[in-house]
Amino acid sequence: MEETNRKIVALLAGDGRLSFTELARQSGLSGSAVQQRVRRLEDLLQEIRAAAGVSTRTTIVLSTPYEGRPPDV
């Protein structure tokens, strides 16, 4: 893997919510270049998953037990 791609992966591993703008700033690339690289790094991950027979599942849980009402005493 190219060093620039390694840096992008390391940045995303540290904070997966970084924007393309922030990734570009920290990696020294343009926003569009970072976006293209991230897209390619995604298709590579998909290929690896397919070859290994691995799938992922994302679950989001949201709990707001006291929203809009007083707590039970």
Secondary structure by P-SEA (a helix, b strand, c coil): ccaaaaaaaaaaaacccccaaaaaaaacccaaaaaaaaaaaaaaaaaaaaaacbbbbbbbbbbbccccccccc
